[in-house]
Amino acid sequence: MVATTQTTRFLPFLEPAEESAVLSTAPIKSFDPGQLVLDQNVQMKTIFLIEKGAVRVERREGTKMVPLALLEAGEFFGEMSFIDGAPTSARVIADAPTKLRLIDEATVNGLIGKDSGFAGRFYRSIAAILAERLRLTSMHLDTLIEGIDFYSRTRAEIEAAAAKLPGLDWRSDLVSALAKGEREE
């Protein structure tokens, strides 16, 4: 799920004409708000480029739906399943009137048939997309780990201070001391 802009091309290692050929041969499909674009755990080898509108990406965890992202025009999804053929890891729902360009395996294979070198450039572009996503995920994980470390240090400091309180069960002693203080006021 990576954004494209006017200065950043969608598939950076393709020539501009090749990227135009991919996009011009990829069909466009429209979705109404709330309409399911694709479900979780579905076999699908398609990259979806958002031409217009927005989609919600969510993952089913047990009985709950966990929101993962809101993607808008210029962003795309589906590249992981496109590469490895594994079932989709999340479901995607149109969040507004949405037009998606569907780059499927047949589209790509048709262009590879015309120029075998296209395959290397196309898959290198996808590898660059996946590398960017992995890099962003690593940065998010670093931030999360820093937060966990901070919490652990703070908790250890609180427990160390609480251990100095009289009594075996410092929590009940703390509650009793607070309650006693409120009665004396």
NULUM-783803 format. One record per residue (C-alpha): y, z, x; residue in one letter; chain. Coordinates in steps of 0.1 Angstrom, whole numbers, plus 5000, padded with zeros to 4 digits. Example, Ala and Ser with C-alpha at 12.3 -4.5 7.8 and 13.67 -1.06 7.14 Angstrom:
{north = 4955	up = 5078	east = 5123	resn = A	chain = A}
{north = 4989	up = 5071	east = 5137	resn = S	chain = A}
END
This chain:
{north = 5000	up = 5000	east = 5000	resn = M	chain = A}
{north = 5028	up = 4987	east = 5021	resn = V	chain = A}
{north = 5062	up = 4973	east = 5012	resn = A	chain = A}
{north = 5074	up = 4938	east = 5021	resn = T	chain = A}
{north = 5111	up = 4928	east = 5024	resn = T	chain = A}
{north = 5130	up = 4897	east = 5030	resn = Q	chain = A}
{north = 5129	up = 4903	east = 5068	resn = T	chain = A}
{north = 5093	up = 4915	east = 5069	resn = T	chain = A}
{north = 5067	up = 4890	east = 5058	resn = R	chain = A}
{north = 5037	up = 4900	east = 5038	resn = F	chain = A}
{north = 5012	up = 4886	east = 5063	resn = L	chain = A}
{north = 5030	up = 4889	east = 5097	resn = P	chain = A}
{north = 5006	up = 4868	east = 5119	resn = F	chain = A}
{north = 5005	up = 4838	east = 5096	resn = L	chain = A}
{north = 5030	up = 4810	east = 5100	resn = E	chain = A}
{north = 5056	up = 4810	east = 5072	resn = P	chain = A}
{north = 5040	up = 4778	east = 5058	resn = A	chain = A}
{north = 5006	up = 4794	east = 5058	resn = E	chain = A}
{north = 5019	up = 4825	east = 5040	resn = E	chain = A}
{north = 5036	up = 4803	east = 5015	resn = S	chain = A}
{north = 5003	up = 4784	east = 5010	resn = A	chain = A}
{north = 4984	up = 4817	east = 5004	resn = V	chain = A}
{north = 5010	up = 4829	east = 4978	resn = L	chain = A}
{north = 5014	up = 4795	east = 4961	resn = S	chain = A}
{north = 4976	up = 4791	east = 4956	resn = T	chain = A}
{north = 4972	up = 4827	east = 4943	resn = A	chain = A}
{north = 4973	up = 4830	east = 4905	resn = P	chain = A}
{north = 4998	up = 4853	east = 4888	resn = I	chain = A}
{north = 4987	up = 4877	east = 4861	resn = K	chain = A}
{north = 5009	up = 4897	east = 4838	resn = S	chain = A}
{north = 5003	up = 4933	east = 4826	resn = F	chain = A}
{north = 5020	up = 4954	east = 4799	resn = D	chain = A}
{north = 5031	up = 4990	east = 4806	resn = P	chain = A}
{north = 5001	up = 5013	east = 4804	resn = G	chain = A}
{north = 4976	up = 4984	east = 4809	resn = Q	chain = A}
{north = 4948	up = 4990	east = 4833	resn = L	chain = A}
{north = 4950	up = 4966	east = 4863	resn = V	chain = A}
{north = 4919	up = 4978	east = 4880	resn = L	chain = A}
{north = 4896	up = 5008	east = 4877	resn = D	chain = A}
{north = 4883	up = 5031	east = 4903	resn = Q	chain = A}
{north = 4848	up = 5024	east = 4918	resn = N	chain = A}
{north = 4849	up = 4986	east = 4909	resn = V	chain = A}
{north = 4836	up = 4959	east = 4932	resn = Q	chain = A}
{north = 4866	up = 4936	east = 4938	resn = M	chain = A}
{north = 4877	up = 4915	east = 4968	resn = K	chain = A}
{north = 4913	up = 4908	east = 4958	resn = T	chain = A}
{north = 4947	up = 4917	east = 4972	resn = I	chain = A}
{north = 4974	up = 4923	east = 4946	resn = F	chain = A}
{north = 5010	up = 4915	east = 4955	resn = L	chain = A}
{north = 5035	up = 4929	east = 4930	resn = I	chain = A}
{north = 5059	up = 4901	east = 4922	resn = E	chain = A}
{north = 5078	up = 4920	east = 4894	resn = K	chain = A}
{north = 5075	up = 4955	east = 4879	resn = G	chain = A}
{north = 5057	up = 4986	east = 4891	resn = A	chain = A}
{north = 5022	up = 5001	east = 4891	resn = V	chain = A}
{north = 5008	up = 5037	east = 4893	resn = R	chain = A}
{north = 4979	up = 5043	east = 4916	resn = V	chain = A}
{north = 4958	up = 5073	east = 4906	resn = E	chain = A}
{north = 4924	up = 5087	east = 4916	resn = R	chain = A}
{north = 4899	up = 5104	east = 4894	resn = R	chain = A}
{north = 4888	up = 5137	east = 4908	resn = E	chain = A}
{north = 4863	up = 5152	east = 4884	resn = G	chain = A}
{north = 4880	up = 5153	east = 4850	resn = T	chain = A}
{north = 4916	up = 5151	east = 4864	resn = K	chain = A}
{north = 4937	up = 5120	east = 4874	resn = M	chain = A}
{north = 4955	up = 5127	east = 4906	resn = V	chain = A}
{north = 4986	up = 5105	east = 4911	resn = P	chain = A}
{north = 4987	up = 5088	east = 4946	resn = L	chain = A}
{north = 5016	up = 5064	east = 4945	resn = A	chain = A}
{north = 5041	up = 5044	east = 4925	resn = L	chain = A}
{north = 5043	up = 5008	east = 4939	resn = L	chain = A}
{north = 5071	up = 4983	east = 4931	resn = E	chain = A}
{north = 5079	up = 4947	east = 4936	resn = A	chain = A}
{north = 5072	up = 4936	east = 4971	resn = G	chain = A}
{north = 5044	up = 4961	east = 4976	resn = E	chain = A}
{north = 5007	up = 4954	east = 4975	resn = F	chain = A}
{north = 4973	up = 4971	east = 4971	resn = F	chain = A}
{north = 4936	up = 4962	east = 4973	resn = G	chain = A}
{north = 4935	up = 4952	east = 5010	resn = E	chain = A}
{north = 4908	up = 4978	east = 5019	resn = M	chain = A}
{north = 4883	up = 4966	east = 4993	resn = S	chain = A}
{north = 4891	up = 4930	east = 5002	resn = F	chain = A}
{north = 4881	up = 4936	east = 5038	resn = I	chain = A}
{north = 4850	up = 4958	east = 5035	resn = D	chain = A}
{north = 4838	up = 4949	east = 5000	resn = G	chain = A}
{north = 4835	up = 4986	east = 4991	resn = A	chain = A}
{north = 4843	up = 4997	east = 4955	resn = P	chain = A}
{north = 4880	up = 5005	east = 4948	resn = T	chain = A}
{north = 4890	up = 5040	east = 4957	resn = S	chain = A}
{north = 4916	up = 5044	east = 4930	resn = A	chain = A}
{north = 4926	up = 5030	east = 4897	resn = R	chain = A}
{north = 4959	up = 5011	east = 4891	resn = V	chain = A}
{north = 4979	up = 5010	east = 4859	resn = I	chain = A}
{north = 5010	up = 4989	east = 4851	resn = A	chain = A}
{north = 5040	up = 5013	east = 4849	resn = D	chain = A}
{north = 5064	up = 4986	east = 4836	resn = A	chain = A}
{north = 5060	up = 4950	east = 4825	resn = P	chain = A}
{north = 5044	up = 4937	east = 4857	resn = T	chain = A}
{north = 5035	up = 4904	east = 4874	resn = K	chain = A}
{north = 5009	up = 4904	east = 4901	resn = L	chain = A}
{north = 4999	up = 4877	east = 4925	resn = R	chain = A}
{north = 4961	up = 4878	east = 4930	resn = L	chain = A}
{north = 4949	up = 4868	east = 4965	resn = I	chain = A}
{north = 4912	up = 4866	east = 4961	resn = D	chain = A}
{north = 4884	up = 4857	east = 4984	resn = E	chain = A}
{north = 4881	up = 4821	east = 4970	resn = A	chain = A}
{north = 4918	up = 4815	east = 4978	resn = T	chain = A}
{north = 4914	up = 4827	east = 5013	resn = V	chain = A}
{north = 4881	up = 4809	east = 5019	resn = N	chain = A}
{north = 4897	up = 4776	east = 5006	resn = G	chain = A}
{north = 4925	up = 4779	east = 5033	resn = L	chain = A}
{north = 4899	up = 4789	east = 5060	resn = I	chain = A}
{north = 4880	up = 4757	east = 5051	resn = G	chain = A}
{north = 4911	up = 4736	east = 5059	resn = K	chain = A}
{north = 4919	up = 4754	east = 5092	resn = D	chain = A}
{north = 4893	up = 4777	east = 5108	resn = S	chain = A}
{north = 4921	up = 4793	east = 5129	resn = G	chain = A}
{north = 4936	up = 4806	east = 5097	resn = F	chain = A}
{north = 4909	up = 4832	east = 5094	resn = A	chain = A}
{north = 4919	up = 4849	east = 5126	resn = G	chain = A}
{north = 4955	up = 4850	east = 5118	resn = R	chain = A}
{north = 4949	up = 4861	east = 5082	resn = F	chain = A}
{north = 4925	up = 4890	east = 5091	resn = Y	chain = A}
{north = 4948	up = 4900	east = 5120	resn = R	chain = A}
{north = 4976	up = 4903	east = 5095	resn = S	chain = A}
{north = 4953	up = 4925	east = 5073	resn = I	chain = A}
{north = 4944	up = 4946	east = 5103	resn = A	chain = A}
{north = 4981	up = 4952	east = 5110	resn = A	chain = A}
{north = 4986	up = 4963	east = 5074	resn = I	chain = A}
{north = 4957	up = 4987	east = 5077	resn = L	chain = A}
{north = 4969	up = 5000	east = 5110	resn = A	chain = A}
{north = 5003	up = 5007	east = 5095	resn = E	chain = A}
{north = 4987	up = 5026	east = 5066	resn = R	chain = A}
{north = 4966	up = 5046	east = 5090	resn = L	chain = A}
{north = 4996	up = 5055	east = 5111	resn = R	chain = A}
{north = 5016	up = 5066	east = 5080	resn = L	chain = A}
{north = 4986	up = 5087	east = 5069	resn = T	chain = A}
{north = 4984	up = 5103	east = 5103	resn = S	chain = A}
{north = 5021	up = 5113	east = 5101	resn = M	chain = A}
{north = 5015	up = 5128	east = 5067	resn = H	chain = A}
{north = 4985	up = 5147	east = 5080	resn = L	chain = A}
{north = 5005	up = 5160	east = 5109	resn = D	chain = A}
{north = 5032	up = 5174	east = 5085	resn = T	chain = A}
{north = 5005	up = 5189	east = 5063	resn = L	chain = A}
{north = 4988	up = 5206	east = 5093	resn = I	chain = A}
{north = 5022	up = 5220	east = 5105	resn = E	chain = A}
{north = 5026	up = 5235	east = 5070	resn = G	chain = A}
{north = 4991	up = 5250	east = 5071	resn = I	chain = A}
{north = 4997	up = 5264	east = 5106	resn = D	chain = A}
{north = 5030	up = 5280	east = 5094	resn = F	chain = A}
{north = 5013	up = 5295	east = 5064	resn = Y	chain = A}
{north = 4985	up = 5309	east = 5086	resn = S	chain = A}
{north = 5010	up = 5325	east = 5110	resn = R	chain = A}
{north = 5030	up = 5340	east = 5082	resn = T	chain = A}
{north = 4999	up = 5353	east = 5065	resn = R	chain = A}
{north = 4987	up = 5368	east = 5098	resn = A	chain = A}
{north = 5021	up = 5385	east = 5103	resn = E	chain = A}
{north = 5020	up = 5399	east = 5067	resn = I	chain = A}
{north = 4985	up = 5412	east = 5071	resn = E	chain = A}
{north = 4993	up = 5428	east = 5105	resn = A	chain = A}
{north = 5023	up = 5446	east = 5089	resn = A	chain = A}
{north = 5002	up = 5456	east = 5059	resn = A	chain = A}
{north = 4975	up = 5470	east = 5082	resn = A	chain = A}
{north = 5001	up = 5496	east = 5094	resn = K	chain = A}
{north = 5004	up = 5509	east = 5058	resn = L	chain = A}
{north = 4985	up = 5541	east = 5051	resn = P	chain = A}
{north = 4952	up = 5540	east = 5032	resn = G	chain = A}
{north = 4922	up = 5518	east = 5033	resn = L	chain = A}
{north = 4933	up = 5494	east = 5006	resn = D	chain = A}
{north = 4968	up = 5484	east = 5017	resn = W	chain = A}
{north = 4973	up = 5462	east = 4986	resn = R	chain = A}
{north = 4969	up = 5491	east = 4961	resn = S	chain = A}
{north = 4990	up = 5514	east = 4984	resn = D	chain = A}
{north = 5017	up = 5488	east = 4984	resn = L	chain = A}
{north = 5016	up = 5484	east = 4946	resn = V	chain = A}
{north = 5016	up = 5522	east = 4942	resn = S	chain = A}
{north = 5046	up = 5526	east = 4966	resn = A	chain = A}
{north = 5065	up = 5499	east = 4947	resn = L	chain = A}
{north = 5057	up = 5516	east = 4914	resn = A	chain = A}
{north = 5067	up = 5550	east = 4927	resn = K	chain = A}
{north = 5100	up = 5535	east = 4940	resn = G	chain = A}
{north = 5108	up = 5521	east = 4906	resn = E	chain = A}
{north = 5101	up = 5554	east = 4888	resn = R	chain = A}
{north = 5124	up = 5572	east = 4912	resn = E	chain = A}
{north = 5153	up = 5549	east = 4905	resn = E	chain = A}
END
